[in-house]
Amino acid sequence: MITEVDQRVAEDLGRSARGMLIIDKKDEHTDAITEITERRRFGAPVACRTKWIAEFSYPLDSRRNLLVQLSDLVILCLRRFFEIEGGYKPDAPEVVRQFYAECFLRLHQRTPVKTLAPHKGAANAALNALIDSACCRPARNVARRYGLPA
């Protein structure tokens, strides 16, 4: 995600733009996030360092911030859709399946970028292949399979 935000800010918003990552505050993840932040900013090879994110992983309590709650809701809807798509929720009622499929379609249509940003450098070819193979993608014709208008 860090690579994705960093590359999109650099390519789509101009030279003076900077991004900020806002995350849900979870005390059990604080140390891991701090370690990743330090490694991406200072420990990576110069060509792979994060450059376009001004404030890194700023934690907010989701119970007190409406936008973090909204992002949690979006992620929940996408997660449930991919669980149904992947066969992990075979007992989901049809109305639930259609609801999450409609949520996915609305979000997917509004998403300008449909592919992940690759990590730069020849040494990252294996990492890019791994990330690409692990990426969740829906099967074709989601609207038709769920009986939704296209």
VENCORLIN-V992085 format. One record per residue. N is the residue number from 1. SS is DSSP state (helix for helix, strand for strand, loop for the rest). PHI is phi in radians with two decimals (NA if undefined). PSI is psi as a letter, one per 30 degrees, with the letter a starting at -180 (* if undefined). Layout:
BEGIN
n->N ss->SS phi->PHI psi->PSI
n->N ss->SS phi->PHI psi->PSI
END
This chain:
BEGIN
n->1 ss->loop phi->NA psi->e
n->2 ss->helix phi->-1.06 psi->e
n->3 ss->helix phi->-1.08 psi->e
n->4 ss->helix phi->-1.06 psi->e
n->5 ss->helix phi->-1.11 psi->e
n->6 ss->helix phi->-1.03 psi->e
n->7 ss->helix phi->-1.23 psi->e
n->8 ss->helix phi->-1.15 psi->e
n->9 ss->helix phi->-1.10 psi->e
n->10 ss->helix phi->-1.11 psi->e
n->11 ss->helix phi->-1.48 psi->e
n->12 ss->helix phi->-1.79 psi->f
n->13 ss->loop phi->-1.95 psi->f
n->14 ss->loop phi->1.78 psi->l
n->15 ss->loop phi->-1.18 psi->f
n->16 ss->loop phi->-1.59 psi->f
n->17 ss->loop phi->-1.32 psi->k
n->18 ss->loop phi->-2.41 psi->l
n->19 ss->strand phi->-1.89 psi->l
n->20 ss->strand phi->-2.48 psi->k
n->21 ss->strand phi->-1.67 psi->k
n->22 ss->strand phi->-1.94 psi->k
n->23 ss->strand phi->-2.14 psi->l
n->24 ss->strand phi->-1.26 psi->k
n->25 ss->loop phi->-1.31 psi->j
n->26 ss->loop phi->-2.30 psi->j
n->27 ss->helix phi->-1.03 psi->e
n->28 ss->helix phi->-1.26 psi->f
n->29 ss->helix phi->-1.87 psi->f
n->30 ss->helix phi->-1.01 psi->e
n->31 ss->helix phi->-1.13 psi->e
n->32 ss->helix phi->-1.14 psi->e
n->33 ss->helix phi->-1.16 psi->e
n->34 ss->helix phi->-1.09 psi->e
n->35 ss->helix phi->-1.13 psi->e
n->36 ss->helix phi->-1.10 psi->e
n->37 ss->helix phi->-1.03 psi->e
n->38 ss->helix phi->-1.08 psi->e
n->39 ss->helix phi->-1.12 psi->e
n->40 ss->helix phi->-1.24 psi->e
n->41 ss->helix phi->-1.50 psi->e
n->42 ss->helix phi->-2.16 psi->f
n->43 ss->helix phi->-1.67 psi->f
n->44 ss->loop phi->-1.38 psi->l
n->45 ss->loop phi->-0.98 psi->l
n->46 ss->helix phi->-0.93 psi->e
n->47 ss->helix phi->-1.18 psi->f
n->48 ss->helix phi->-1.84 psi->g
n->49 ss->loop phi->-1.21 psi->k
n->50 ss->loop phi->-1.29 psi->k
n->51 ss->loop phi->-2.12 psi->f
n->52 ss->loop phi->-1.83 psi->g
n->53 ss->strand phi->-1.86 psi->j
n->54 ss->strand phi->-1.35 psi->e
n->55 ss->strand phi->-2.00 psi->k
n->56 ss->strand phi->-1.80 psi->k
n->57 ss->strand phi->0.80 psi->i
n->58 ss->strand phi->-1.40 psi->j
n->59 ss->strand phi->-1.44 psi->k
n->60 ss->strand phi->-2.26 psi->k
n->61 ss->loop phi->-1.33 psi->j
n->62 ss->helix phi->-1.14 psi->f
n->63 ss->helix phi->-1.21 psi->f
n->64 ss->helix phi->-1.93 psi->f
n->65 ss->loop phi->-2.27 psi->j
n->66 ss->helix phi->-1.09 psi->e
n->67 ss->helix phi->-1.21 psi->e
n->68 ss->helix phi->-1.21 psi->e
n->69 ss->helix phi->-1.07 psi->e
n->70 ss->helix phi->-1.11 psi->e
n->71 ss->helix phi->-1.14 psi->e
n->72 ss->helix phi->-1.07 psi->e
n->73 ss->helix phi->-1.14 psi->e
n->74 ss->helix phi->-1.07 psi->e
n->75 ss->helix phi->-1.11 psi->e
n->76 ss->helix phi->-1.05 psi->e
n->77 ss->helix phi->-1.09 psi->e
n->78 ss->helix phi->-1.15 psi->e
n->79 ss->helix phi->-1.06 psi->e
n->80 ss->helix phi->-1.11 psi->e
n->81 ss->helix phi->-1.06 psi->e
n->82 ss->helix phi->-1.22 psi->f
n->83 ss->helix phi->-1.13 psi->e
n->84 ss->helix phi->-1.16 psi->e
n->85 ss->helix phi->-1.04 psi->e
n->86 ss->loop phi->-1.41 psi->f
n->87 ss->loop phi->1.48 psi->g
n->88 ss->loop phi->-1.46 psi->f
n->89 ss->loop phi->-2.24 psi->i
n->90 ss->loop phi->-1.21 psi->f
n->91 ss->loop phi->-1.61 psi->g
n->92 ss->loop phi->-1.14 psi->k
n->93 ss->loop phi->-1.06 psi->l
n->94 ss->helix phi->-1.03 psi->e
n->95 ss->helix phi->-1.11 psi->e
n->96 ss->helix phi->-1.23 psi->e
n->97 ss->helix phi->-1.05 psi->e
n->98 ss->helix phi->-1.17 psi->e
n->99 ss->helix phi->-1.05 psi->e
n->100 ss->helix phi->-1.22 psi->e
n->101 ss->helix phi->-1.15 psi->e
n->102 ss->helix phi->-1.15 psi->e
n->103 ss->helix phi->-1.04 psi->e
n->104 ss->helix phi->-1.04 psi->e
n->105 ss->helix phi->-1.06 psi->e
n->106 ss->helix phi->-1.10 psi->e
n->107 ss->helix phi->-1.22 psi->e
n->108 ss->helix phi->-1.11 psi->e
n->109 ss->helix phi->-1.15 psi->f
n->110 ss->helix phi->-1.56 psi->f
n->111 ss->loop phi->-1.53 psi->j
n->112 ss->loop phi->-1.28 psi->f
n->113 ss->loop phi->-1.96 psi->k
n->114 ss->loop phi->-1.84 psi->f
n->115 ss->loop phi->-2.16 psi->l
n->116 ss->loop phi->-1.44 psi->k
n->117 ss->loop phi->-1.32 psi->k
n->118 ss->loop phi->-1.32 psi->k
n->119 ss->loop phi->-1.27 psi->k
n->120 ss->loop phi->-1.40 psi->l
n->121 ss->loop phi->1.80 psi->k
n->122 ss->helix phi->-1.12 psi->e
n->123 ss->helix phi->-1.19 psi->f
n->124 ss->helix phi->-1.71 psi->g
n->125 ss->helix phi->-1.06 psi->e
n->126 ss->helix phi->-1.17 psi->e
n->127 ss->helix phi->-1.11 psi->e
n->128 ss->helix phi->-1.07 psi->e
n->129 ss->helix phi->-1.13 psi->e
n->130 ss->helix phi->-1.10 psi->e
n->131 ss->helix phi->-1.09 psi->e
n->132 ss->helix phi->-1.11 psi->e
n->133 ss->helix phi->-1.27 psi->f
n->134 ss->helix phi->-1.58 psi->f
n->135 ss->loop phi->-1.22 psi->k
n->136 ss->loop phi->-1.36 psi->k
n->137 ss->loop phi->-2.38 psi->k
n->138 ss->loop phi->-1.36 psi->l
n->139 ss->loop phi->-1.21 psi->l
n->140 ss->loop phi->-1.22 psi->l
n->141 ss->loop phi->1.03 psi->h
n->142 ss->helix phi->-1.02 psi->e
n->143 ss->helix phi->-1.05 psi->e
n->144 ss->helix phi->-1.18 psi->e
n->145 ss->helix phi->-1.17 psi->f
n->146 ss->loop phi->-1.77 psi->g
n->147 ss->loop phi->1.19 psi->h
n->148 ss->loop phi->-1.90 psi->l
n->149 ss->loop phi->-1.17 psi->k
n->150 ss->loop phi->-1.29 psi->*
END
